[in-house]
């Protein structure tokens, strides 16, 4: 997807698109029955994925393919706002939330006919945690709460000792500390089972994975061109109505949108600056998430945030008054109106309202108040302080940073910009060689913990601000142990306010969908985490 990597630690809003060639759609021609008039097949635009093998599925494009090839233990139902069964028909936890027992659906098969059993889940999870993989997983942190994870990372163990299989259809998971939200983690598409073939021929599995989901691969992933899947007729669950899906890999959203307008693609993102005209032409979705004929454009809120990270080891950024003045000086609505046609929403907190819609989450200084910002600058002799805004090039961040630069200069700061390519930018962030950077975070799972822990716990990988508040660490640890959902949320709201007072980051805006389906699509649901429910999509 343009402008971001979805569903993982590398969801800092990568900005820019992975390089890929124009697809020839050779495998998607009329001979394969995929013409736009067909009611049994669909063409779906994606950018070239990082991975479609669950062991390293970490962003939107790979996840879109992987989550229909594989079923995890459970799933999150956005309509019901609760976790629902998937490969596990039920589960229970012990009294303190340190052990979870999952009971698997019986009779499920992999696409090669192998049985889906408890050992296949253990096998899949251990692949994710195995540091000796040819390309070590970047999403193994999902399993960090499980006993044995640390030992596998250190190379002193070859299995997750906390995952056991009393019988073929029972999976027991022991955690190193209480965590009531663990079933939410188990909704992640990457925490899927794999057959023995994944170990026997890992190279082939990378480009032609064998899953247990409603769709199976047709041929292998042709990087820069296409990924084709077809309905798995022996699927244990409800059978999809669409027989074949062709993932068309295009070089950028503009090219894909041109293909869409020509009738060659059935679902795509909308390029910057064309949302309003596309809504007028194809109609606006009634709920923001469901595409239906004449209501084909979706702009619902996403579980994601665009923000500035502040290097708290930098002498200027150490000053809380500098951070407050910066946050108050930024006109978030201007950014949204000028660059995103008013579709996105100003971030009033680090936790999106779609995750927790409570006034207690609002950050005091996450608003636009130029006069208040100027007053802080004047009273604390901050005029002329130099600030460098760093960001990765090629992702349309320049325009955002230019507005922010104008805002900061308007209250007295002296500002310059520094752009660099993605790999160098990540290196600069990790090494603390920056002052102010831009990042994004998209929910791995829809919990408050998934926004607060990865970004603000002192030892968390995504804590690029190097924020360290022992009170916050202690409170997060305590919140994770609370088994009552309402009580746990209230505790996280309290933690959120402590972080808000420290202001280690500056929230800018919450993302929104910007996608459109063709009138061939009778009904398609695109959830707040950016996953299309293709298994339940219907064509006209």
N, C-alpha and C positions, 0 to 999 in steps of 0.2 A: 504494500500500500504506500502511496506517496507520503512522504514526510515522516514516516515512523516505522519502527519495528515493534510488532505487537507481541504481547503475551510472554514477557520474560524479563530477566534482569537487563538485557540489552535493549529495553524499551525506553531508552532515553530520547526518543524521537530522533531517529537517526538522521532525518533530513536528507533529502536527496534520494535517489533511487539506485538500487544495485544495477550494475551494468548488465545489459542484456540485448541480444539482437532482436530485430523484428521477426516475429514468427511467420513462417511460410504457411502455417496451418495445414501442412501436407496431410497430417493424420486427421484433420478435421474437415476434409472435403466431402463432396456429395457421396463418394463411394462408401464412406463410413456412416452414412445416414445422419449427418450432423447439420444439414442445411437449416437455415433459420426458421423454415416453415415446419420442421419436424416437431411433433409434440412428445417425443420420447427422449430428446437430447437437449442439452443446454451448453452454451459457451459462456465462460466466466473469465473475466480479466484478472490476472495477478501479475505482480512483478516477480522476477526470478527469486525463488526462496533461498534461504540459508540452508534449510534442511527440511525433509519431509519424513525422515526417520525419527520416531519419538524420542530417541535418546538425546537429540539436540534441537528439538523443535522449539524455537525461541522468538519468532516474530510472526506478524500477521499473515504473510503470504504462505509460509510453510505450515502454519497452524490451520489455515483454511483447508488445505489438502489433507493434512494428517488427521484432523479431527473427524473426518468422514471415513477414513481408513481404519481407525482404531477407536475402541470404546474403553474409557477408563472405568473405575469402580462406580462412580456416581457423576451426576451432572447438576448444574444449577439452573432451575427453572425461573426465568425472569417474570413470568406471569404470576406464578404462585409465590415467588420470592422465597424459595426454599430449595434445599438440596433434595434431589430425587434419584431413585435407583437407576443404574445403567448396567454395567457388567456384574455388579453386586446387587442382589435383590433385597438385601437388608444388612444392617450392621448395628453394633452396640458398643458402648464404651464402658470402661470400669468407672468407679466412683470419682476418681481424681483426674480423669482425662489423660492418663499415661499409657493406656492400652486400648486398642480398637480392634474389634473382630468383625471381619467382613464375610458374608455368606454369598458365594458366587452363584449366578444363574447356571443351572445344569443344562448340558447339551449344546452349549455354544461352541462354535468352531472357528479356527483361523481360515483364511482364504485358501490355504493349501490342504485343508481337511484335518489338520491337527486339532486336538482337544484344547480348549481354553480352560486351564486349571490354575490352582493357586500358585504352583511352581512357575507358571508362565508370567505371573505378575512379579514374583520375586526375581525372576530372570531379567525382566524388563527394567525393574528399578535398579538392580545391581549393574546393569550396563550403563545406566545414567551416572552411577557413582564410581565407575571404574576409571581411574586416572590413566590407565594404560591403553585406552582406546586410541586408535590412530589419530583422531582429533578429539581430545577430551571434551566432555560435555560442558557447556556453559550454563546449563540449567540445573545442575546437580543440587544447587542450594535449596530447591523445593523439598528435598529429602533430608536436609540438615537436622530436622527434629528427631529423626529415627535413630535408635540405638545401633551403633556400628558404622554410622556414616563417617564419623571422624577417623576411625581406624582405616576405613577404605581410602579416604583421602590421603592419609599418611603413608599408605602402602603396607601397613602392618596386618591387613586383613583383606580377604578376597570376597567376602560376602557380608551382607547386612545381617548381623546377628539378631537384630530386633525384628526381623521379618521371618515368620515361621509358617509352615503349612501342615497343620495337624492331619488334614486329609485333602483330597483333590479339590474340594469346593469351600475350604475354609482358609482364610488368610488372616493371620494375627500380626498386628503391628504394635511394637513397644516403642515408646518415645523416651528420650532422655530427660524430658521435663514435661509437666502438664501442658496441654494445648487443646483447648476445647474446640478451636477452629479447624482442627486437622482434617475433618471430612471435606471442608472447603478446598483444602490443598489437593485432596484426592479427586476433585472435579477437573483438575488440570489435564488437558488432552494428552500431554506427554507422559503422564504416569500410567501408561498403558501396558498390557501384557505383550510379550513377543514369543514366537515359536522358537524352537531349537535352531531353525535355519538362520536366525539372526546372529548366532554364535558360529555356526558352521561356515557361513559365507557372508561375513559382514560387509564386504565391498559391494556385493549385489544388493544387499538389503538397503543400502544407502539410497539407491536410485529406484529400487523396486521393492519397497517394504511390503511385508505380508502381515496384514492386520486382522482384527476381529470385528471390524465395523461394517456399516451398511454398504460401503463401496469398496471395490478392489482395483488394483492397478491393471491397466491395459498397456503392456509394454513397459518401458522404463521412462523416468523423467529425462526429457531432452532439454538440458539447460539452455536458456535463451530462446526456446521454441514453444514447448507445450508439455503438459502432463495430462494424460487421459485416464479416466476411471469408468468403471461400469458397475451396475448393481450386483451385489453379492446375493445370489438367490438362496443360499443356505444360511442367511443371517437369522439369528435367533429372535430378533425383535421385529418391529413393524417394517415391512418392506417398503422402500422408497418407490414413489411413482415414476420418477425420472430414471430411465434405463442407463443413460450415458451422460457424463459431464466432461467437457473439454475445457481444461484450464489453459487459456491463451496467454502466453507470456509476451507482453509488449514492452517496448523500451521506456515508455513514460505514459502518464495519464492522458496527455493530449492526443497521442497516437491511438491509444485505446478508445478514447471518446470518439475520435473520427471513425474508427471501426464500428463502434456502437451506432453512430448516426447512419452509417452505411448499411446497417442491418446485419453485421457480421459478429456482433457480441451481444449477449443478453443481459449482462450485469457488469457495471464498471463504476469507477470513481469519476467524479466530475472535476474538471480542471479548475484551478483558482480563477475567480472572476466570472464564472459561468453558471453559478448555482441558481440565481434568480431567473435567468432566461430559461434554464432547463426546467425549473419548476413551472414556469408559465407554459412551456411547450408540452411537458409530459404529466403535469399535475403533481401536487404535493401529497405525500403519504398522510393518512388520517392520524396515525399514532407516532409517526417519526421513525418507525422501525420495520413496518410491513409494506412491501411493494405489492400493489394490485393495479390492474389496468386503469389508466387515467389518474392514478394516484401513485406514480412510479418513483418519485424522488423522496429519499429518506434523509432527514436531518436531525434525528434524535440524539440526545446527549450521550456521550461516551464516558466510560470509566477511565478517563485519562486527563492529565494535566500538563500544561506547558509552564515552565517556571525558570527562574534564575537561581543558580546555586552560588553561594558566596563563600569564598575561601576564608575561613575564620582564622587561618594562620597568617593571613596578610595583615599588615599593620593598620591599613585603612579600614579593612572590613571587620577588624576586631571591635571597632567603635559602634556600639548599638545605635547611637544617634545617626550615624551615616546610613546604617541599614534601614532605620525608620524613615528617614528623609527620602531615600531612594524609593522605597515602596510606595510612599504617599505621592511621590512626584509622577508616577507612571500612569498615564491615561489608558487604561486597559480597553475601555469601550472604543476609543479612537482606533486602536489596533484592530479590533474586531470589525468595526464598521468599514474601515478603509481597506483592509486586506482580506476580510472573510465574509463580506456582505451581510454582516450582522448575525450570522448563523451561530457562532460560538458564544460562550458566556464568560464574563469576567470571573476570575477565580477569587472568591472571597475567603478561601481556606485551602489547605493542601488536600483535604478530603472532598472529592466531588459530591455534590448533593445527591446524585443518583445512588451513591454508596450509603450516605447518611444525611438525610435532610433535616437537620436540627440547627436552630439558631446558636446553640452552644459551640458549634464548630467554627463559627466565623472568627477570622483573625482581625484584631483591632486595626492593624496598619495595612491590611490588604484592601485598599480602596484608593481612589484618586482624590487628593486634597492638596492642590498646588500651594495654597496659602499656608497650610500647616507644615508642609515640607520646607517651604522657604523660611518659615519662622525657626524651625529646628536648625537649618543651615546657618542662619544669621546669629542665633543665640549661642551656637557652639563653634563659631568661627570656622565653618567647614567650606566656605566659598573658596573655589580654586583647587579643592582636593581633586586629585587625578584618579580617574576610574577607567579601566580598560574592559570593554565588553568583548569576550571571546565566544566564538561559535564555529561550528563546522560549516564549510562552504558547500554550495550546491543544493541547499535544501530550502531556499526561499526565506532563510532567516535574516538576510541582509535588510530587508524592508522592515521587519519587526524591530531589529536592533537600531535602525535609523530613527524610528519613532521614539524608542526608549532613550536614545542618545539626546534627541531634541528635548524630551521631557526633563532629563537630568540636568542638561545645560541650562534650561529655563529657570532652575532654582539655584544655580550657582556652581554646580560641579563642572570640572573640566574632563571631557570624555573623548575617548578614541575607541576604534573598533579593531579587532584582530581576528581574522578568519583563517582556518586551516583545514586540510582534508581530514576525513573522519578518523582514521587511525592515529594521526598525529594529535588530533584533538583529544581523543580518549587518553592517550599517553600523558598529555598535559594535565588533564583532570586528575588522573590517578596519581601523578607525581606532585600534585599541588602547585604546578607551574601555571597558575592562572589567578586572576583576581575575581572576576565575575564571569560565569559561564551560563549557557542555556542548556536546559535538559528537558526531558519529558518522562512521565511515568504512566504506564498503562497497567491496569490491574491484572495480575496473574489469576486472581480469584477475587470475588466481590466482597472483601472484608475491609474493615478499617485498619486492621493489623497489617494488611498487605501494602498500605500506603505509609503507615507510620514506622513499622519495624525496619523495612529495607532502607529507608532514607534517613532515619534519625537515631537508630540504635548505634551506640558508639563504635561498635566493631562491624557493622553491616557494610557489605561491599559497595552499595550504591550511595553511601554517605560521603559524597565528594566534598561536602562543606567541612568535613572533619569535626562535625558537631559532637560534643561530648558533655552530656549532662547526666551525672550519676542518678539524679532524681528521676529522669526520664527513663533510663535503663531499668531502674527498679520498678517503676510503674508499669512499663511494658511487660516485664516478666510477670508481674502480679495480674495484669489484665488477661494474659494468655491462659491463666489457670482458672478463670471464672467460668463456670459451666452454664450459668444462666445468661441467655442471649442479651436481654435488656440490661442487666447489670454490667456485662462485659462492654457493651456499647457505651454506657455511661462512663465507665472507667477510661475508655479510649478518648472520649470527649474531654475529659480532664487532662489527659496526657497531651492532647492536641493543643489545649490552651497554654500549657507550659511551654511547648515548642513555639507557639505563636508569639509569646512574650519575648522569647530569645531571638526570633526571626533569623534563623540560619539560612533560609531560602526566601525568595520572593515569588509567591504565586502570581501568574499572569493570566492564564485563561484555561477554561475547560473545553475540551474538544467536542465536536459534534460530527455525526456522519455527513458525508457528502457523496452519496451514491444514487445511481438510477438503474432501473430495470427496464427491459423492453416490454412491449404490450403482449409479448408471447408468454410472459410470466403471469400466471393467475394469482399466485400468492407466494411470497418469499419473505421470511423473517430474518432480519440482520440484527443480532443482539448487541447490547451496549458494549460488549468486549470486542466487537468487530468480527464475529463468526456468523457466517450465513448458515442457516439451518437447512442445508440442501437435502438432507434425508427426508424432510417433510415439505419441501417446496413442490408446488403443483404448477403445471403449465396449462395454458389455455388451449 
